[in-house]
Amino acid sequence: MKRKLTLKLIAKELDVSISTVSKALRDSAEISEDTRQKIKAYAKLYNYKPNNIALSLKNRKTRTIGIIIPQIVHHFFTTVIRGVEQMAREHNYNVIICLSNNDFDKEVLNMELLANGSTDGFILSLAKETMQKDDFRHLTETIDQGMPVVMFDRVVDEIPCDKVMIDDREGAKMGVTHLLKTGCRKIAIITTADYVSVGKLRTKGYIEALESYGIRVNQDLILKLDSIDHCDEGCIAKIKHFLKGKDIDGVFTINEIFAVEASKALRNFGKVVPDDVSIVCFSDGDLSKHANPSLTTVSQHGEQMGRKAAELLINKLERPEQEIEEYTTAYIDTSLIARESTRKLKL
């Protein structure tokens, strides 16, 4: 089967940038006549067929950024949106927000919707089902046509684009180490299936923290759920079953909703938080602050992440022409916020 000719392949063959190829094929005056003719001749020779949807994005500047997120009710994603909107407003850009609902087909439809000439670039966090399917063609095709994309939080190495993330492994290690410093030694984790990048990395951090204290990892204390941003009745039942009768003194969860349900389950089993079992979770949202007891958290600083993602995208949209495409992976520092769900540190 013949490989489909894309802007990216033309750019690589002629040793120019994707943006230069895109502009040359549209007869942009920004590109020299010689370069335009060379690129157009090559495209004609190999019967290049443009992706009209993707190219329509490049045909005019809308000063609008598209955001695709997995969930709107998740506190972390609302803070990311706030950061994106702040940075966009400072640079006179508008923002369109779309929701994938963790559904692969919805994510693809959202990209097609935004790729009708209404936006200049994308910021997105992958849907759970997209990661599960391991299918990123809708992203690679858009990027190959010269459309700038910035991924945040849930990212994959295979996609060549700018990325903004936290060090999930180190953040988890920080949270579990806090439990260890308070005297906990039998610590359970409630995480996600490994195909979810953040769950896999946070589980690694949990394991590394235990090993740094010479504690053997007990697989019976690891619960991997197929949920990410919510906890339905089935998820709640699994958490209750997992914690029932467990000989533990600490619980680490990769989000705050798991932590809230764990706290409720422990109370139902007659356990007192933090006297009997301490809890630390990711995401410093309203649930963590207003839970009873309030939850010690690893804050992801979503607003900073959103600002950085928008900054990277706007820089790509406004930079001078570059012959070599360069991509940046930016990391946002995490921090631990101690509250009532953990005991005081042991001296």
C-alpha positions, 0 to 999 in steps of 0.5 A: 500500500502506498504511503499517503503524501502529506505536508510533513513528508514533502517538508522532510523531502525538500528540507523545509518546514511544514509551514513553508510547504503549506504556504507555498501550496497556497501561493503565499507571498511570504515564500520566495517564488523559487521555493513555491515553484519547487514545492508545487512541482513536487506536490504535482509530480507525486499527486499530492491531495490536501486534507481540506479540513486541516488546510482550511484551518491554515487559510485564515487567522481567526485568533481563536484557540480550540480546547478539547477536554475529557470532562467539564465537571472535573475541577482540574480541567476547569482550572486549566481552562481558566489559565488558557483563557487568561493567557488567550485574553492577554494576547487577544485570542478567543477560546472555544471549549469542546468536551469529549466525555472520554469518548474516542468518536466524540474527540474525533468529531470535536477536532473536525468541528474545530477544523472547519476554519473556526480555530487556529490551533488546538489544546487538548487532553486525550479521552480515556477511550482514545488512550485505550484504543491507542489510535491517534490518527486524527491527531497525526493527520492534523499535525502533518497538515501543519496545524499546531497542537499542544497536549496537556496532562494526558499525553502520548510520546508518539505524537510530535507536538508541544506538551505540558504536564506535571511529573506525575511519578514525582508528584505521587512519590511526594504524596506517598512519602508524606504518608511514610513520614507520618508513620504509615507503613501499610499503604494502599493505592487506588489508581487506574488501568495502565493504559491511562498515562497519569495512572501508570506514572502515579503508580510508579511513584507510589512503588518508588516511594515504598521501595525508598523506605525498604517496604516490599510492594504488596500487589493486594494493596493496589486497586486499578479501576477503569474510571478516571474522572468519575466514580459510578456505583460500580466503581464505589462498590469496587473501592468498598470491596477493596478496603473491607478488612484490609490491614492498612494505615494509609491510602493514596489515590490518583484523584480526589473522587477516589479519596472521598469514596475511600474515606466514606468506605473507611468510616462505614467500616468503623475506621477513623481518618486519620487516626486509623488510616491516613489519606493523600490524593491528587487534585486540589479541588473543592472536594478535597477542601470541603470533605470531612475530614479535608484531604491532604493533596498533591496540587497539579496547579492546573491554572499554571498548566493552562497558561503554559499550554496557551503560551506555547500554542500562541508562540507557535502561531505568532513566531517568525517562519522556522525551517526546522520544527521544534517541540517543547515539553514543559513541566509544571511543579507539583506541591503538597497541601497538608490537611486533616486527612493525614497525621502530623509528621513524625520527628 
